[in-house]
């Protein structure tokens, strides 16, 4: 998993509450357990017309937001089903941070496990950031996980808090497997000791 330390990028404004996981990645695209390839179908029902052409009114079909790395939305982002494909799709598109007043619990947990940083900020602050984002190319937002601040284009720093363990894992690019492998020497030592003390468990 790619580490998340400091990100400065284009923020896409999505002034919408209750964005559910079926809106993020519709169920008809859940045909793979690979983590890649979902970005082209992110928000497919909003991005594309019934004939498959792009909807020019949707923010991610507009410049510079085609290159967005941050998404700013409203309450209850990621509600609905528990599909892990939702953060996969965001990440595959290029979005590494979502800022919203709150998140659905399962989406929130899945995001951390896949290298997407969900930042909780009050609705009024999200509204300010959405206005910043509407300025386009010249309104890049910085998300500094080390210092736990979001920096607006005008230089104002907005603090946020992340669980210390989750912060550590993201800063070091550790998913669940990576976290376990940090203890590999102790695991190897235990297995070697067990092979000596209980060899019948390892016979055959």
N, C-alpha and C positions, 0 to 999 in steps of 0.2 A: 504494500500500500504506500502511495506517495505521501511523504510527510507534508504537513501544513504548518508553516511558520508565519510568514507575512505574505499577503496577497494584495496587489494593487491592480485593479482592473475595471473594466466597464461594467456598470450595474444596470440590469434590465428592470424597469418598473412593471410590476404586476399588481395593480391596486385591486386585489380581489381576495375575499375571505373564503374559507372552507374549500380550498383547492384540494380535491381528493386525489388519491393515487391513481384512479382510473382516468382522471384528467391528465395527470402527469405522464402516464404511460398506459394507454388503453389496453384492456384485457386481450384483444385480438392479436397483440404483438408479443404476448408472453409465450414464445415458442422455443426459447433457448434458456439454458442455465449458464451460458457464458455471460460474462459481465460487459462485453463489448457489443457494439452494433445497435444499441437502443437509442442513441442520440438523435438519429434521423427521425425517430418517431416520438420524440419528446413533445408533449402537448399536441399530438397529432390532430385531435378533433378541433383545435383552435388554429393550428398552423396551416391546415390544408382544407381546401374546398372538396365537396363530394366527388368532383372529377379528378382530384389529385393535384390540382394546381395550388400554388401558395396563396394563402389569404394575406393580402398586403396590409391589412389592418392589424394583424397580430404582431406584437412587439418583437418577437424573435425573428420575424421575417424582414425587419427593418434594420438599416444601418444606423449606428454601429453595433446594435444589440445582437446581431448574428454572432458577434465575438464576445458576448457577455460571459463573465466569470463569476458574477454575483447576481443574485436574484432577490428583489425586495418585494414582499407580499404582505398580506394582512393575516388575521387570526386563523388558527386551526389549520395551518398548512400541513398537507400530508395525511389528512383524515381519510377514512374509508378502509379498504382492505389492507392487509399487512404486507403486500408484495414488496420484496427487496429490490425488484426491478426499478422502483421509482428512483432511489438514489443512483442506481446504475445508469439510468437514462440521463439524469442531470449531469453526472460526471462525464459520461461519454459525449455529451454535447459540449462540455467545457466549463460547466458551472460547478465551482468548488465550495461556494458558500451561499446559504439562503438566510436572509434576515427577515424575521417576522415577529409579531407579538408573542406567539406561542405555536407549538407544533403538536401534532398527534404523537402519542407516546411511542408507538412502534416505529413510525417513520423517523422520529428523533433518534431512537436507538440504532436503527439501520444506517442512518446517515453517518454516525460516528464510526461504525464498523467498516464503512466503505470509503472513508476519506473525504466526506462532505461535511463541512462545518455548519451546523444550524445555530444561528445567533438570535437570542431572544432580546428584543428591545421594545419599549412601550409603543403603542399605536401612534402616538403623536410624533415620536422620533422616526418611525417607519414612514410616516407621511412626509416628513422633511427629507428623508433619504430618497423617496420616490420623486419628489420635486427636483432634487439634485440630479437623479438619474435621467430625468427628462431633458437635461441639458446636453445629453449625448456624449460625444467623444471627449469633450473638455471637462467632463465631470467624473473623473475616475475616483473610486472609493478604495480606501486602504483598510484591510482587515488584518490586524496584528494580533495573532493568537498569543505570542509570547508576552506581550504587554496587556492583552485583553482590552483592546480599544478598537473602535471603528473610527477612521479619520475621514471627515467630510471633505469635499473639494475646497472649502474655505479654511481648512486647517483645524476646525473644531474637533476635539477628541471626545468620543462617546464611549464610556466604559461598559463592558459586559462581563459576565461571569460564566465560566465553564467548570464543570466538575473537575477537580484536580487530576483524577486518574484519567479521565477522558482527554483532558488537555495534554497530559504526558504522552498518551498513546498517539494522538494526532501529531504532536510535535516531532515524535520519533518514527512516524510512519508504521505503527504497529497495529495490525488487526488482531483478531483472537488467536490465530495461529502464531503470529509473530510474538505476541505476548507470552505464549506458552514456551516458545523456543528460547526466550531469554533465560529459561531455567534448564536448558539442555544439559549443561554439565552435571547438575544435581540429579536430573532424570537418569542420565547415563550411569552415574555412580550408584544410584539406587538399584538399577537393573543389574549391574555387575555384582553387587552385594547379594541380590536375590538369587542370581544364578548359582552362587556358591552355597548359600544357606538353604535353598530349596531347588536343587537341580531337577527334580522330577517335574516341575512346572514348565521346564524348557526342553524336556525330552522329545525327540522326534522332530 
